[in-house]
């Protein structure tokens, strides 16, 4: 009997340690935000009253940002506020993915990629949003695999993965999704 209780206690302690470590790792990872600058000019960014930092043209940098409301300044001018909230659901669903801070208020596209079938979901344009909480499986500079392995019992299954794109990169990858001015004038 003592042996059984000791095994149960050890199992409980191991589960508690693993769960605690996973929680703190995701919380730590989720505090890393990608500050992206898809424009052709370098920008100076300041978050709240913190240190100003530079983001080169067509580049991004990682910054640690605590939960809560923040104000963002670009080249000394306020571009807006955002509220960063930690969610264990988001952290576990998009494990290892960082939010994007968009101080240039540029456009992004969220692409829906079906594996194992088709989908009627259309890619979503994100217009000038300052803070983009992670809801993608593949980040800005990640490539998407041609296929993924899915283990399921019986039948086929369509899995939808999501990729976040800078609008310019998306337009280069999928030029057919952009009508030229002559076509739209007709």
ZAMARGU-4260 file (C-alpha; in steps of 0.2 Angstrom, whole numbers, plus 5000, padded with zeros to 4 digits):
<rodrens>
0) 5000/5000/5000 | 5014/5012/5005 | 5022/5008/4988 | 5007/5012/4978 | 5004/5029/4987
5) 5023/5033/4985 | 5021/5030/4966 | 5005/5041/4965 | 5014/5055/4974 | 5029/5054/4963
10) 5018/5054/4947 | 5008/5069/4954 | 5024/5079/4958 | 5031/5075/4940 | 5015/5081/4932
15) 5015/5097/4942 | 5033/5101/4938 | 5030/5098/4919 | 5014/5108/4919 | 5022/5122/4928
20) 5037/5122/4917 | 5026/5122/4902 | 5016/5137/4908 | 5031/5147/4912 | 5040/5143/4896
25) 5024/5148/4886 | 5022/5164/4896 | 5040/5169/4893 | 5039/5165/4875 | 5023/5174/4873
30) 5031/5190/4880 | 5043/5191/4864 | 5035/5202/4851 | 5042/5204/4833 | 5042/5222/4829
35) 5041/5223/4810 | 5045/5236/4798 | 5040/5232/4780 | 5043/5250/4774 | 5058/5256/4763
40) 5064/5268/4777 | 5072/5265/4794 | 5061/5269/4809 | 5064/5273/4827 | 5051/5265/4839
45) 5048/5268/4857 | 5035/5258/4867 | 5028/5268/4882 | 5042/5277/4891 | 5055/5264/4886
50) 5071/5265/4877 | 5070/5270/4858 | 5076/5257/4846 | 5079/5257/4827 | 5071/5245/4815
55) 5079/5245/4798 | 5069/5245/4782 | 5062/5229/4777 | 5068/5221/4794 | 5061/5216/4810
60) 5068/5214/4828 | 5062/5205/4843 | 5057/5214/4859 | 5051/5208/4876 | 5034/5217/4880
65) 5024/5214/4896 | 5006/5211/4897 | 4995/5226/4898 | 4991/5242/4888 | 5005/5250/4879
70) 5007/5266/4868 | 5019/5265/4853 | 5028/5280/4846 | 5037/5280/4828 | 5049/5294/4825
75) 5043/5303/4840 | 5024/5302/4835 | 5011/5291/4844 | 5004/5279/4832 | 4992/5271/4844
80) 4989/5260/4859 | 4987/5241/4861 | 4982/5229/4875 | 4993/5214/4876 | 4985/5199/4885
85) 4993/5183/4889 | 4981/5168/4885 | 4986/5150/4889 | 4975/5144/4875 | 4983/5155/4862
90) 5000/5151/4869 | 4997/5132/4868 | 4988/5133/4851 | 5002/5143/4842 | 5016/5137/4853
95) 5033/5146/4849 | 5024/5159/4838 | 5027/5178/4843 | 5014/5192/4841 | 5018/5205/4828
100) 5019/5224/4832 | 5016/5234/4816 | 5022/5252/4820 | 5021/5256/4802 | 5002/5252/4802
105) 5005/5242/4786 | 4995/5228/4778 | 4997/5209/4781 | 4988/5194/4774 | 4983/5178/4784
110) 4983/5164/4772 | 4973/5148/4775 | 4982/5133/4768 | 4972/5117/4767 | 4982/5100/4769
115) 4973/5084/4763 | 4959/5093/4754 | 4951/5109/4750 | 4943/5124/4759 | 4931/5138/4755
120) 4941/5150/4767 | 4948/5165/4758 | 4964/5173/4764 | 4961/5188/4776 | 4968/5205/4773
125) 4973/5213/4790 | 4973/5232/4787 | 4984/5243/4797 | 4982/5234/4814 | 4995/5239/4827
130) 4996/5223/4837 | 4993/5206/4829 | 4991/5192/4842 | 4998/5175/4835 | 4985/5165/4826
135) 4996/5157/4813 | 5006/5142/4811 | 5019/5149/4800 | 5027/5166/4804 | 5033/5180/4792
140) 5049/5173/4786 | 5045/5154/4788 | 5041/5144/4773 | 5027/5132/4772 | 5029/5114/4769
145) 5021/5106/4753 | 5013/5092/4764 | 5011/5088/4782 | 5008/5071/4791 | 4991/5069/4799
150) 4987/5053/4810 | 4968/5050/4810 | 4958/5034/4811 | 4948/5031/4795 | 4944/5042/4781
155) 4953/5057/4775 | 4954/5073/4784 | 4958/5091/4779 | 4969/5101/4791 | 4969/5120/4789
160) 4986/5129/4794 | 4988/5148/4793 | 5003/5158/4787 | 5005/5177/4790 | 5012/5187/4776
165) 5018/5205/4773 | 5007/5212/4759 | 5022/5214/4748 | 5028/5197/4750 | 5011/5190/4748
170) 5009/5200/4731 | 5025/5193/4725 | 5020/5175/4730 | 5002/5176/4723 | 5002/5189/4709
175) 4986/5182/4702 | 4977/5188/4718 | 4980/5206/4714 | 4971/5214/4699 | 4981/5227/4690
180) 4974/5245/4689 | 4969/5242/4670 | 4958/5227/4675 | 4950/5235/4689 | 4945/5251/4679
185) 4935/5240/4667
</rodrens>
